[in-house]
């Protein structure tokens, strides 16, 4: 092999090595971003569940009665529907 071919092979090996290092770096960045997004998703799901529980509590009959009495509203008991 001539010197130019040896230099060409070494240059190609260096280029391939740099590409591999760059790809691994990008892969690590992507994995890190996926992990952060997953953690954010879990946090948002937890907040959603908390809000849904609070909404369910506020829709309960006892809470509606309490809030109606705070507002000074008179509650009329339900009557049987006429047929």
N, C-alpha and C positions, 0 to 999 in steps of 0.2 A: 504494500500500500504506500502511496505517496504521502507526503506531509500534508498536502492540501486535503486529501481524503480523510486523514486522521483528524485534522482540525474540523472538517465538516461533520464527521461523526460525533466528535466531542461537543461541537456547537449544537447539534441536534439533541444530544442527550441532555445538555444544560437547558435547552428550550423546553424539552419534555418535562424535565424536573421542575422548572418554574411554573409550567402549566398545572402540573399536579399539585404543587403547593398552593397556587391561586385557587384551584377548584376546592381543595380541602378547606381553605379559609372561608370561601363563600358558603360551603356546606355547613361549617360551624356557625357562621352568622345566621343562616337560615334556620338551623336547629334552635339557636338561641331565641330568635324571633318567634318561632312556633311555640316555644315554651312560655315566653312572656304573654303571647296571645291566649294560650290555654289558661294561664293563671288569671288573666283578665276576664275570660269567659266564666270561669268558676266564681270569681268575685261578683260579676254581674248577675249570674244565676242565683247566688245567695241573696243579693239585694232584691231581686225579683220575687223570690219566695217569701222574703220578709214583708215586702209590700203586699203580696197576695194574702198573707196571713192577717195583716193589719186591715186590709179591705174586708176580709171575711168577718173580722171582729166588729168592724164598724157597721156592717150590714145586719148584724144580729138584732133580734127583737129587743133585748134588754138595752142595747146601746141606742137604738132608735127611740125607745121610750125615754131614756135619760136625756138625750139631746132635745127631744120635743119638749120635755118639761123645762129644760134650761131656756128654751126659746119662748116659753109661755104658751105653747100650743095645746089646745084641748084635744085629747084623743077620743074618738068616738069608736066604741066597740063595733066589730063587724056584725052585720045582721044577715039573716038568711035571705037569699035572693028570691024574689017573687017569681012565680011561674005563670 
